[in-house]
Every structure is written in C-alpha cells, then in structure tokens.
Amino acid sequence: MEECKVRVERSQAKKEKPDAQELVFGRVFTDHMLVMDYAEPVGWHDARIVPYQPITIDPSAMVFHYGQSVFEGLKAYVTPEGEAQLFRPKKNLERLNRSNDRLCIPRVDEEFLLEAIRELIALEKDWIPKAEGTSLYIRPFIISTEPFLGVAPSHHYKLMVILSPVGAYYKEGINPVKIAVENQFIRAVKGGTGEAKTGGNYAASLKAQEIADKSGFAQVLWLDGVEKKYIEEVGSMNVFFKINGEVVTPALNGSILEGVTRNSVIQLLKHWNIPVIERRISVEELFEAHANGTLEEAFGTGTAAVISPMGQLSWNDKNIVINGEKTGALAKQLYDTLTGIQYGTMEDPFGWIEPVPDYQKLVEAVSQAGN
Ligand SMILES: *Cc1c(COP(=O)(O)O)cnc(C)c1O
C-alpha cells in the first residue's frame, strides 16, 4: 500500500446519510472534502482532507469577476462484493489539465490528485450508496483566489474535491426525452472554451435551457456557432445517432467537450464491430434520415445519465418521433454494459476500472500519529 501523502483532519460530527430512495443530484455532501492550494513560487501545496465546510475568500477574488475556474465530474461505485471503484478517473484528470491549460490555470499532478481522491473516497466509503443505480458523485474543481480586479491569470488558486451521494438517474429505467434544436443561442464556438469544462460555458447555456424547459423540452440540441447547421451536443452531453446501421457522432472540432462516456461508447461499438464514425452531421441530414426511415436511434452520453435516449426532436416547426419514443436496443445495450462495468457486475476487458484500496486503516493511523 502506498504511503499517505495527504494530511487528514477528521470531522468530529458525522452527518446523517440520506435515504437511498430520496437522493437527488448534487444536494447533499459528505463529511469531508479535499483541499489544495496554489501560490507562486511554491506551486500546488498543502493537500489536506478536512471536514466539509464553507470556505472564506476575499470578495475581490478573481474567480468572482472574470470566471477563471474549471471542474470535473466522475463517480465512485460500490460492487456487490462491497469494494469501491472508479471509472476511468485518469481520463477526467487529463481533461482537468486540458481545461487548466485553456483557462491559464496551473496544471495539477494527475497521479498525486488521483491518489488523494482515492484516499478521500476510502475515508467516505460508507457514503457510497448501495441501492441499484446509485453512486457517489465526485466533483473536483479549481477557482482563482487572488484578491485583484485586474484581467490577468491569477497567481493563487484553490482546488477542492467534494462528494455527493446521487440517486438512480432514471427511476423507472431509461426514458426517452424531448429535445429542441436551439436556433438562437450558441453554447460554444471553435477557438472559444467549448472543449474546456469551465463554468462560463454553463452560465451561457442557461437561457436556452430555460426557454426550452418552459416549452416542455428536457434539453436543447446545440448547433455549431458559425453556420448553425451542424450538431454539436445535447444539453451537457455528447450525442450519437444510429442511421442505417451506422453510428455517427459529431467529430471533436474544438467547441465540443470530449466526454469520457463518449470515448467509452466509441470503444464499445468498435469492440462489438458496429460501424461508428466521427464526422460533421447537419441537423438537415438528420431530419432527412428520419424522413426516409433510416434514423434508428438517437441518444446523449455523459457521466450523470450514462445514456439518455431522445424520443422526440423539434426543429423550427418540425417535430419528429424517434424509434416510436422507445429506448433503442443499442442505447439499452450500451447502458447495460457501461453500468455493468461501472458497478462491477460485468467483466471489464478495457482496464477502465480503478479500484479504491481500503486505506481506511492507514488513514486512521496517519491521522492519529499526526495529532
Ligand atoms: C461533462 C460534459 C459532457 C460529458 O462528459 P463525460 O466525461 O462523459 O461525463 C459532455 N458535454 C459537456 C458540455 C460536458 O460538460
């Protein structure tokens, strides 16, 4: 077992854990969080697991004014044997550093951060819900904290990792949703920050989402920012279409977020010898495919929902129903396989699973020695 490199300050009071049936996304947080600071010239330092608590930062902290921040989202799962495990966490930490590069935030040591996250999960293992479809959502994020109103990269940052037990995304199995093609607002453009996981992208997406919500749509389908012709993403998910036996997903073009689920779906399809292609796809092509009966399935992919089928799609005055508004066979197969691997009930031929060793005793020993 590796040596513990993270200082641990244990919470004195333990919160009550929510009932697995009543879990909602992102409302309840566990007893501890991971914190690390960045200052020049020392760099990232003082990694510590401390009781979950509010933080104090200066009102002039740069993040409040110019939005220099990045985040990640992944999950910890518990297997039927009671082991905690992570799904492709290295991909998330690589992406965190790509987001960092785009936002002029100093890179983090991916191996060290993964180790620190493992220790946090091990300490909070009892918080991973066990009911079917539930998991512990992991939210690493970095904010700029230097008290300064100048438009420039900050010299100080804070990294935090907070954990939230989350319920089954679909209470009654996966359900196809209604989607509206967004013609007015744009999520991201090539050269902008679309491929970085940064708060500003989500702030910019709220208006379209709000309008779509009022008209009874679950999400919007984003088009490219230049021609408003080509499909980019759906809500905050990547998107796939099965047309005439072939699976198509928009190619990464600089404005699309490279999802870990997207990458996993592509690998699974290749593994199953199902043709999959990354290319530009226009909304017009999609509606034509529907008209000539070749649009078989459409679904979004992301960590939160895993696979989210589209039942209806609206574009201007046209509305199409996809696959009779039922979950397609491919969407179902992908969902079952991904969740099977994530929860350890299916074999993982790809090496996607990272176990979380039981550091509990080690953490305890170190924390007592440090007292
Ligand atoms: C996080 C995110 C995704 C999905 O990424 P996963 O790694 O699969 O969770 C897709 N699009 C956007 C805009 C996102 O923020």
The ligand as a Gaussian input file, in Angstrom:
#p B3LYP/6-31G(d) Opt

LIG

0 1
 C      -19.133000      16.857000     -18.866000
 C      -19.735000      17.112000     -20.197000
 C      -20.009000      16.099000     -21.122000
 C      -19.904000      14.625000     -20.802000
 O      -18.644000      14.239000     -20.399000
 P      -18.462000      12.869000     -19.594000
 O      -16.989000      12.827000     -19.366000
 O      -18.943000      11.787000     -20.463000
 O      -19.250000      12.993000     -18.348000
 C      -20.450000      16.457000     -22.388000
 N      -20.667000      17.742000     -22.710000
 C      -20.443000      18.744000     -21.841000
 C      -20.688000      20.132000     -22.266000
 C      -19.988000      18.451000     -20.554000
 O      -19.798000      19.429000     -19.688000

